[in-house]
Amino acid sequence: MRTGYFYSLAFALLTSASIAAIAAPATKVEAVTAPLAVQVAPSGEVAKVDLNAADATTLQRELTGVGEAKAKAIVAYRESNGPFASVDELLEVKGIGKAILDKNRDKLEVN
């Protein structure tokens, strides 16, 4: 009896699977091709960070080697001494050295 029950169950399963395959709507498979090369905008103009307008979060996010403490120090220096006259004045901020300035010089501007 167990063998007959097993065969009946297997038959029902295979029958339902074949009916489902036949009844399923035929979908058209579209070939998707990935582009061989990705076009990139010309890198001639990089978005620069304005030392006199950027907040601490922007400075931290955009500048290499500048964490939360250094970004806050830049903003505090600007608030106490007025706007930056040049990018080189950033060296006056505690924690900002020549190495950090050199890494970020191309990203900075003073307006």
C-alpha positions in Angstrom: 0.0 0.0 0.0 2.8 2.4 0.8 4.3 1.8 -2.7 1.0 2.6 -4.4 0.6 5.7 -2.3 4.1 6.9 -3.2 3.5 6.3 -6.9 0.2 8.2 -6.8 1.9 11.1 -5.1 4.7 11.1 -7.6 2.3 10.9 -10.5 0.2 13.8 -9.2 3.3 16.0 -8.7 4.7 15.3 -12.1 1.3 15.9 -13.8 0.8 19.2 -12.0 4.3 20.3 -13.0 3.8 19.5 -16.6 0.4 21.2 -16.7 1.9 24.3 -15.1 4.7 24.4 -17.7 2.3 24.0 -20.6 -0.2 26.6 -19.2 2.4 29.2 -18.3 2.3 32.2 -20.7 5.2 32.3 -23.1 7.4 35.3 -22.3 9.7 36.8 -24.8 13.2 36.9 -23.4 15.0 40.0 -24.4 18.7 39.9 -24.6 20.3 42.5 -22.4 23.7 43.6 -23.3 25.9 45.5 -21.0 27.8 48.4 -22.5 31.4 47.7 -23.3 32.6 51.1 -22.1 31.0 53.6 -19.7 31.2 57.2 -20.8 32.5 59.5 -18.1 32.1 63.2 -18.1 35.3 65.1 -18.8 37.3 65.5 -15.6 38.6 69.0 -16.5 36.4 70.7 -13.9 36.2 69.2 -10.4 33.6 70.6 -8.0 35.5 72.6 -5.4 34.8 73.2 -1.8 34.6 76.8 -0.8 36.4 77.3 2.6 34.3 80.3 3.4 30.9 78.7 2.8 31.2 75.0 3.6 29.9 73.6 6.8 31.8 71.1 8.9 29.9 68.1 7.5 30.8 69.1 3.9 34.5 69.6 4.8 34.6 66.3 6.5 33.0 64.5 3.6 34.9 66.1 0.7 38.4 66.6 2.1 41.0 63.8 2.4 42.4 63.4 5.9 39.9 65.8 7.5 37.7 64.2 10.1 35.1 65.6 12.4 37.5 67.4 14.7 39.5 69.1 12.0 36.4 70.1 10.1 35.0 71.8 13.2 38.4 73.4 13.8 38.3 74.9 10.3 34.8 76.3 10.9 35.8 77.6 14.3 38.9 79.4 12.8 36.7 80.9 10.1 34.2 82.2 12.7 36.8 83.7 15.0 39.2 85.1 12.3 36.8 86.0 9.5 36.8 84.5 6.0 39.9 82.8 4.6 41.9 85.1 2.3 43.6 82.2 0.5 43.8 78.4 0.6 47.2 78.6 2.2 45.7 80.3 5.3 44.3 76.8 6.1 47.8 76.0 7.5 46.9 78.3 10.4 44.2 75.9 11.6 45.3 73.6 14.4 45.6 70.0 13.0 46.0 71.0 9.4 49.5 70.6 8.1 51.2 70.9 4.8 50.5 67.3 3.8 46.8 67.6 4.3 46.8 70.9 2.4 48.7 69.4 -0.5 46.3 66.5 -0.7 43.3 68.8 -0.9 44.7 71.9 -2.7 42.9 71.0 -6.0 39.6 70.5 -4.2 39.6 73.9 -2.4 38.8 77.4 -3.3 38.2 80.7 -1.5 35.4 83.0 -2.6 
